[in-house]
Amino acid sequence: MFKKFLNKSKSEVVFAHVTGKLIALEDVPDPVFNQKMMGEGIAIKPETGTIVAPVDGKIIQLAETKHAFGIRTDMGQEILVHIGLETVALNGEGFNVLVNVGDKVKVGDPIVEADFDFIEKNAASTVVPMVVTNSSEGQYDFDFEDVSKTVAGETEVFTTKLK
């Protein structure tokens, strides 16, 4: 039984951060994401405006412009959720942040309410990438799920395992 507990802590399931259509990171129309400069991950074309915690963890970053947030998991993954593309220029308009840095969150907890009608009219894209920013350190293996539709906080999108 103790071994089983140890094995569990060596992998984490990452859930969808928003309801919508899953997109491969390579298909995101932004080289920072599609060339994985920020890290390994996925993206979702949103159908709703509620962005949720994709994992259990601690909020370690909230962009001043409210368009992005970071969560650190128990296993050490640092997950960045970036709401829309070129949304930093919106200076926080269209975003309502529901958490603070230091808050502990659980899968499915609402983090940001986004006005995607506003974002669609005023930014490059509404696509919401989610990347593991410390994946380039080479300590994780990723197992991506074969899904096309996602439900925020419910659909498993990938599992990360410690190497």
Phi and psi in degrees as GROMACS dihedral restraints (atoms count N, CA, C in turn):
[ dihedral_restraints ]
;  ai    aj    ak    al  type     phi  dphi    fc
    3     4     5     6     1   -62.2    20    10
    4     5     6     7     1   -40.0    20    10
    6     7     8     9     1   -61.1    20    10
    7     8     9    10     1   -41.1    20    10
    9    10    11    12     1   -59.9    20    10
   10    11    12    13     1   -42.2    20    10
   12    13    14    15     1   -63.1    20    10
   13    14    15    16     1   -43.0    20    10
   15    16    17    18     1   -62.7    20    10
   16    17    18    19     1   -41.9    20    10
   18    19    20    21     1   -63.3    20    10
   19    20    21    22     1   -38.6    20    10
   21    22    23    24     1   -61.1    20    10
   22    23    24    25     1   -37.6    20    10
   24    25    26    27     1   -75.2    20    10
   25    26    27    28     1    -5.8    20    10
   27    28    29    30     1   -96.0    20    10
   28    29    30    31     1     5.4    20    10
   30    31    32    33     1  -147.7    20    10
   31    32    33    34     1   153.7    20    10
   33    34    35    36     1  -138.6    20    10
   34    35    36    37     1   138.1    20    10
   36    37    38    39     1   -90.3    20    10
   37    38    39    40     1   133.0    20    10
   39    40    41    42     1  -109.8    20    10
   40    41    42    43     1   128.9    20    10
   42    43    44    45     1  -102.0    20    10
   43    44    45    46     1   165.8    20    10
   45    46    47    48     1   -60.6    20    10
   46    47    48    49     1   138.7    20    10
   48    49    50    51     1   -92.9    20    10
   49    50    51    52     1   -10.1    20    10
   51    52    53    54     1  -158.2    20    10
   52    53    54    55     1   152.2    20    10
   54    55    56    57     1   -77.9    20    10
   55    56    57    58     1   133.6    20    10
   57    58    59    60     1   164.0    20    10
   58    59    60    61     1  -149.0    20    10
   60    61    62    63     1  -109.5    20    10
   61    62    63    64     1   122.9    20    10
   63    64    65    66     1   -69.3    20    10
   64    65    66    67     1   138.1    20    10
   66    67    68    69     1  -128.4    20    10
   67    68    69    70     1   135.8    20    10
   69    70    71    72     1   -63.4    20    10
   70    71    72    73     1   142.9    20    10
   72    73    74    75     1   -56.6    20    10
   73    74    75    76     1   -35.0    20    10
   75    76    77    78     1   -62.1    20    10
   76    77    78    79     1   -20.5    20    10
   78    79    80    81     1   -96.4    20    10
   79    80    81    82     1     2.0    20    10
   81    82    83    84     1   -73.2    20    10
   82    83    84    85     1   130.1    20    10
   84    85    86    87     1   -78.3    20    10
   85    86    87    88     1    55.7    20    10
   87    88    89    90     1  -156.9    20    10
   88    89    90    91     1   121.3    20    10
   90    91    92    93     1   -62.2    20    10
   91    92    93    94     1   -28.8    20    10
   93    94    95    96     1   -60.0    20    10
   94    95    96    97     1   -36.8    20    10
   96    97    98    99     1   -91.3    20    10
   97    98    99   100     1   -47.1    20    10
   99   100   101   102     1   -71.2    20    10
  100   101   102   103     1   -17.9    20    10
  102   103   104   105     1   -98.1    20    10
  103   104   105   106     1     7.7    20    10
  105   106   107   108     1    58.6    20    10
  106   107   108   109     1    32.8    20    10
  108   109   110   111     1   -64.6    20    10
  109   110   111   112     1   -30.8    20    10
  111   112   113   114     1   -88.2    20    10
  112   113   114   115     1   -17.9    20    10
  114   115   116   117     1   134.7    20    10
  115   116   117   118     1   176.5    20    10
  117   118   119   120     1   -77.0    20    10
  118   119   120   121     1   149.3    20    10
  120   121   122   123     1   168.2    20    10
  121   122   123   124     1  -154.0    20    10
  123   124   125   126     1  -142.9    20    10
  124   125   126   127     1   176.1    20    10
  126   127   128   129     1  -141.2    20    10
  127   128   129   130     1   159.4    20    10
  129   130   131   132     1  -135.4    20    10
  130   131   132   133     1   133.7    20    10
  132   133   134   135     1   -83.7    20    10
  133   134   135   136     1   110.4    20    10
  135   136   137   138     1   -74.2    20    10
  136   137   138   139     1   148.2    20    10
  138   139   140   141     1  -112.6    20    10
  139   140   141   142     1   -13.7    20    10
  141   142   143   144     1  -133.6    20    10
  142   143   144   145     1   167.8    20    10
  144   145   146   147     1   -97.2    20    10
  145   146   147   148     1     1.6    20    10
  147   148   149   150     1   -94.2    20    10
  148   149   150   151     1   118.6    20    10
  150   151   152   153     1  -100.1    20    10
  151   152   153   154     1   127.5    20    10
  153   154   155   156     1  -116.1    20    10
  154   155   156   157     1   167.9    20    10
  156   157   158   159     1   -68.2    20    10
  157   158   159   160     1   125.9    20    10
  159   160   161   162     1   -82.9    20    10
  160   161   162   163     1   -11.2    20    10
  162   163   164   165     1  -148.7    20    10
  163   164   165   166     1   165.3    20    10
  165   166   167   168     1   -78.8    20    10
  166   167   168   169     1   138.2    20    10
  168   169   170   171     1   172.9    20    10
  169   170   171   172     1  -158.7    20    10
  171   172   173   174     1  -124.3    20    10
  172   173   174   175     1   134.6    20    10
  174   175   176   177     1   -69.3    20    10
  175   176   177   178     1   118.0    20    10
  177   178   179   180     1  -110.5    20    10
  178   179   180   181     1   -10.6    20    10
  180   181   182   183     1  -154.8    20    10
  181   182   183   184     1   136.1    20    10
  183   184   185   186     1  -133.1    20    10
  184   185   186   187     1   119.5    20    10
  186   187   188   189     1   -63.4    20    10
  187   188   189   190     1   139.9    20    10
  189   190   191   192     1   -55.7    20    10
  190   191   192   193     1   -32.3    20    10
  192   193   194   195     1   -88.1    20    10
  193   194   195   196     1     8.0    20    10
  195   196   197   198     1    65.8    20    10
  196   197   198   199     1     6.4    20    10
  198   199   200   201     1   -89.8    20    10
  199   200   201   202     1    -3.5    20    10
  201   202   203   204     1  -154.4    20    10
  202   203   204   205     1   152.6    20    10
  204   205   206   207     1  -147.2    20    10
  205   206   207   208     1   158.0    20    10
  207   208   209   210     1  -125.2    20    10
  208   209   210   211     1   143.7    20    10
  210   211   212   213     1  -128.4    20    10
  211   212   213   214     1   135.2    20    10
  213   214   215   216     1  -104.0    20    10
  214   215   216   217     1   130.3    20    10
  216   217   218   219     1   -90.2    20    10
  217   218   219   220     1   169.6    20    10
  219   220   221   222     1   -60.7    20    10
  220   221   222   223     1   -32.1    20    10
  222   223   224   225     1   -80.0    20    10
  223   224   225   226     1    -9.8    20    10
  225   226   227   228     1   103.1    20    10
  226   227   228   229     1    -0.2    20    10
  228   229   230   231     1   -65.1    20    10
  229   230   231   232     1   139.7    20    10
  231   232   233   234     1  -113.1    20    10
  232   233   234   235     1   105.8    20    10
  234   235   236   237     1  -102.8    20    10
  235   236   237   238     1   124.4    20    10
  237   238   239   240     1  -106.1    20    10
  238   239   240   241     1   129.2    20    10
  240   241   242   243     1  -111.4    20    10
  241   242   243   244     1   121.9    20    10
  243   244   245   246     1  -114.0    20    10
  244   245   246   247     1   113.4    20    10
  246   247   248   249     1   -87.8    20    10
  247   248   249   250     1   106.2    20    10
  249   250   251   252     1    77.9    20    10
  250   251   252   253     1   172.6    20    10
  252   253   254   255     1  -114.0    20    10
  253   254   255   256     1   137.5    20    10
  255   256   257   258     1    58.6    20    10
  256   257   258   259     1    37.1    20    10
  258   259   260   261     1   -92.1    20    10
  259   260   261   262     1    -8.3    20    10
  261   262   263   264     1   -59.8    20    10
  262   263   264   265     1   -32.0    20    10
  264   265   266   267     1   -68.5    20    10
  265   266   267   268     1   -13.3    20    10
  267   268   269   270     1   -77.1    20    10
  268   269   270   271     1    -8.9    20    10
  270   271   272   273     1    51.6    20    10
  271   272   273   274     1    39.1    20    10
  273   274   275   276     1    91.3    20    10
  274   275   276   277     1   -13.1    20    10
  276   277   278   279     1   -70.3    20    10
  277   278   279   280     1   133.6    20    10
  279   280   281   282     1    94.8    20    10
  280   281   282   283     1     1.9    20    10
  282   283   284   285     1  -128.1    20    10
  283   284   285   286     1   136.2    20    10
  285   286   287   288     1  -124.6    20    10
  286   287   288   289     1   107.2    20    10
  288   289   290   291     1   -83.4    20    10
  289   290   291   292     1   132.3    20    10
  291   292   293   294     1  -106.7    20    10
  292   293   294   295     1     1.4    20    10
  294   295   296   297     1  -133.3    20    10
  295   296   297   298     1   174.2    20    10
  297   298   299   300     1  -127.5    20    10
  298   299   300   301     1   156.3    20    10
  300   301   302   303     1   -57.5    20    10
  301   302   303   304     1   134.9    20    10
  303   304   305   306     1    98.9    20    10
  304   305   306   307     1   -16.2    20    10
  306   307   308   309     1   -67.2    20    10
  307   308   309   310     1   141.0    20    10
  309   310   311   312     1   -89.9    20    10
  310   311   312   313     1   136.4    20    10
  312   313   314   315     1  -128.8    20    10
  313   314   315   316     1   156.7    20    10
  315   316   317   318     1  -115.6    20    10
  316   317   318   319     1   157.0    20    10
  318   319   320   321     1   -49.2    20    10
  319   320   321   322     1   129.6    20    10
  321   322   323   324     1    92.5    20    10
  322   323   324   325     1   -11.0    20    10
  324   325   326   327     1   -64.2    20    10
  325   326   327   328     1   131.3    20    10
  327   328   329   330     1   -64.0    20    10
  328   329   330   331     1   133.5    20    10
  330   331   332   333     1  -112.5    20    10
  331   332   333   334     1   -46.9    20    10
  333   334   335   336     1  -140.8    20    10
  334   335   336   337     1   139.1    20    10
  336   337   338   339     1  -100.3    20    10
  337   338   339   340     1   124.2    20    10
  339   340   341   342     1  -116.6    20    10
  340   341   342   343     1   137.7    20    10
  342   343   344   345     1   -91.7    20    10
  343   344   345   346     1    89.9    20    10
  345   346   347   348     1   -71.4    20    10
  346   347   348   349     1   -20.8    20    10
  348   349   350   351     1   -65.3    20    10
  349   350   351   352     1   -45.5    20    10
  351   352   353   354     1   -64.1    20    10
  352   353   354   355     1   -45.2    20    10
  354   355   356   357     1   -63.2    20    10
  355   356   357   358     1   -41.5    20    10
  357   358   359   360     1   -60.6    20    10
  358   359   360   361     1   -36.4    20    10
  360   361   362   363     1   -80.0    20    10
  361   362   363   364     1   -22.5    20    10
  363   364   365   366     1  -122.1    20    10
  364   365   366   367     1     2.1    20    10
  366   367   368   369     1  -135.3    20    10
  367   368   369   370     1   175.6    20    10
  369   370   371   372     1   -69.9    20    10
  370   371   372   373     1   -34.5    20    10
  372   373   374   375     1  -164.9    20    10
  373   374   375   376     1   156.0    20    10
  375   376   377   378     1   -94.4    20    10
  376   377   378   379     1    -2.7    20    10
  378   379   380   381     1   -55.1    20    10
  379   380   381   382     1   139.4    20    10
  381   382   383   384     1  -117.1    20    10
  382   383   384   385     1    93.0    20    10
  384   385   386   387     1   -70.9    20    10
  385   386   387   388     1   150.1    20    10
  387   388   389   390     1  -134.6    20    10
  388   389   390   391     1   119.8    20    10
  390   391   392   393     1  -130.2    20    10
  391   392   393   394     1   151.8    20    10
  393   394   395   396     1   -93.1    20    10
  394   395   396   397     1   102.4    20    10
  396   397   398   399     1   -69.1    20    10
  397   398   399   400     1   -20.5    20    10
  399   400   401   402     1  -102.3    20    10
  400   401   402   403     1    22.2    20    10
  402   403   404   405     1   -72.8    20    10
  403   404   405   406     1   -23.4    20    10
  405   406   407   408     1   -70.1    20    10
  406   407   408   409     1   -12.5    20    10
  408   409   410   411     1   -70.2    20    10
  409   410   411   412     1   -12.5    20    10
  411   412   413   414     1    78.3    20    10
  412   413   414   415     1    17.8    20    10
  414   415   416   417     1   -94.3    20    10
  415   416   417   418     1    -4.3    20    10
  417   418   419   420     1  -121.9    20    10
  418   419   420   421     1   148.0    20    10
  420   421   422   423     1  -110.4    20    10
  421   422   423   424     1   142.7    20    10
  423   424   425   426     1  -116.0    20    10
  424   425   426   427     1   136.3    20    10
  426   427   428   429     1  -122.4    20    10
  427   428   429   430     1   104.6    20    10
  429   430   431   432     1   -85.9    20    10
  430   431   432   433     1   138.3    20    10
  432   433   434   435     1   -79.8    20    10
  433   434   435   436     1   150.3    20    10
  435   436   437   438     1   -95.4    20    10
  436   437   438   439     1    82.3    20    10
  438   439   440   441     1  -129.2    20    10
  439   440   441   442     1   154.7    20    10
  441   442   443   444     1  -116.3    20    10
  442   443   444   445     1   -38.3    20    10
  444   445   446   447     1  -102.7    20    10
  445   446   447   448     1   142.2    20    10
  447   448   449   450     1  -126.1    20    10
  448   449   450   451     1   150.3    20    10
  450   451   452   453     1  -119.8    20    10
  451   452   453   454     1   125.2    20    10
  453   454   455   456     1   -53.6    20    10
  454   455   456   457     1   126.0    20    10
  456   457   458   459     1    77.2    20    10
  457   458   459   460     1    -1.6    20    10
  459   460   461   462     1  -120.2    20    10
  460   461   462   463     1   -39.3    20    10
  462   463   464   465     1   -82.4    20    10
  463   464   465   466     1   123.8    20    10
  465   466   467   468     1   -73.5    20    10
  466   467   468   469     1   127.7    20    10
  468   469   470   471     1  -108.7    20    10
  469   470   471   472     1   -32.3    20    10
  471   472   473   474     1  -161.6    20    10
  472   473   474   475     1   161.0    20    10
  474   475   476   477     1  -117.7    20    10
  475   476   477   478     1   135.8    20    10
  477   478   479   480     1  -109.7    20    10
  478   479   480   481     1   132.2    20    10
  480   481   482   483     1  -121.6    20    10
  481   482   483   484     1   142.0    20    10
  483   484   485   486     1   -70.1    20    10
  484   485   486   487     1   138.6    20    10
